[in-house]
Amino acid sequence: MAGAAAQKLTLDESAPRRDETGYAFEVGPVRVVSDQLYASTLMAEAPVVLAVLRTICATEADAEDVFGATLEIAIRHQADLREARLLRAWMLRIAIREALRLRRRLQRVVGLGWVEHERPDPSIPQVDERLVVREALNGLAPRTRLAVVLRYMVGMPVAEVAATLSTSENTVKTQLRVGLAQLRKELQG
């Protein structure tokens, strides 16, 4: 029975079930997934999710915080994943939602302005192409930046980007066109 405790079982029933809060939820088809297999599958997608978060979050610490929250939510809600092939898009959707939530929360914070900034090391070149691109990306609107990062940095097809951002393919194509035009203008000028 100890092995059974390490597995999640979802039963197929036609009537909606109720959780402890009384809200109805749908129950999917029968499937047994070990916690260890699910965790290893999540960790296989972790580098992509973390790379996206590093691009869309303001700091490395914010990206790591959002990544931790993403993993926690993905583990807690593993029964909500309907198809294993959509794991990356599902995790990216969670990560993006959490990153936008953090951004909104941080916009309400008033800075005190007394934090000392680190002095740059003179042995390191001052202009790094990655920093220039990151600054240019930060100048884009949040949804446009997400579309550009997912399409060109992660390499997702337009249809998958649209599914991840919960929008139409035409909207994603427009965001990509506008985003690339703004990046070209920023990087050339």
Beta strands, then each sheet from edge to edge (+ up, - down):
strand 1: 7-10
strand 2: 17-18
strand 3: 24-25
strand 4: 31-34
sheet 1: 1+ 4-
sheet 2: 2+ 3-
end
